[in-house]
Amino acid sequence: MTQVTIQVGGMSCQGCVKGVTTALQAVPGVQAVNVTLTPGAATVDFDPQRTDAAALRQAVEAAGFDAA
């Protein structure tokens, strides 16, 4: 299992947190997700055999937020 923290921009409420959480949980190989509004960040535990940090950032961006 690998853990990565992604800086997430554009979140302004708990609905945003839920949207980012849902988007990340939908990525195959993701085991756990913790998204915080302040600071805007998502910590993700994932199986590196099934996905990678770039795919996680793409999922955040597809949900309408900035990911770094």
C-alpha positions as semicolon CSV with decimal commas, in nm:
position;residue;x (nm);y (nm);z (nm)
1;M;0,000;0,000;0,000
2;T;0,121;0,349;-0,086
3;Q;0,006;0,680;0,061
4;V;0,003;1,017;-0,115
5;T;-0,122;1,359;-0,012
6;I;-0,268;1,572;-0,289
7;Q;-0,319;1,946;-0,244
8;V;-0,675;2,025;-0,355
9;G;-0,778;2,375;-0,458
10;G;-1,125;2,514;-0,509
11;M;-1,304;2,347;-0,218
12;S;-1,527;2,582;-0,019
13;C;-1,767;2,358;0,175
14;Q;-1,831;2,008;0,305
15;G;-2,015;1,930;-0,018
16;C;-1,687;1,988;-0,202
17;V;-1,510;1,756;0,043
18;K;-1,770;1,488;-0,027
19;G;-1,733;1,534;-0,403
20;V;-1,356;1,492;-0,390
21;T;-1,389;1,193;-0,156
22;T;-1,639;1,024;-0,387
23;A;-1,424;1,088;-0,695
24;L;-1,116;0,938;-0,529
25;Q;-1,300;0,637;-0,388
26;A;-1,416;0,553;-0,742
27;V;-1,057;0,503;-0,862
28;P;-0,971;0,130;-0,876
29;G;-0,710;0,038;-0,617
30;V;-0,798;0,312;-0,367
31;Q;-0,826;0,171;-0,015
32;A;-0,878;0,481;0,204
33;V;-0,944;0,851;0,151
34;N;-0,927;1,141;0,397
35;V;-1,015;1,484;0,256
36;T;-0,985;1,800;0,465
37;L;-1,127;2,140;0,379
38;T;-0,858;2,332;0,573
39;P;-0,602;2,292;0,444
40;G;-0,740;2,170;0,113
41;A;-0,582;1,828;0,094
42;A;-0,661;1,464;0,025
43;T;-0,462;1,180;0,176
44;V;-0,511;0,859;-0,018
45;D;-0,397;0,501;0,051
46;F;-0,383;0,304;-0,272
47;D;-0,248;-0,012;-0,435
48;P;0,037;0,099;-0,666
49;Q;-0,025;-0,208;-0,883
50;R;-0,370;-0,072;-0,973
51;T;-0,332;0,307;-0,987
52;D;-0,087;0,592;-0,932
53;A;-0,075;0,948;-0,801
54;A;-0,129;1,093;-1,149
55;A;-0,458;0,904;-1,187
56;L;-0,567;1,028;-0,845
57;R;-0,493;1,389;-0,940
58;Q;-0,687;1,338;-1,266
59;A;-0,988;1,213;-1,067
60;V;-0,981;1,526;-0,850
61;E;-0,957;1,749;-1,158
62;A;-1,239;1,559;-1,331
63;A;-1,454;1,637;-1,027
64;G;-1,395;2,007;-1,093
65;F;-1,115;2,091;-0,849
66;D;-0,748;2,179;-0,879
67;A;-0,497;1,910;-0,781
68;A;-0,126;1,943;-0,715
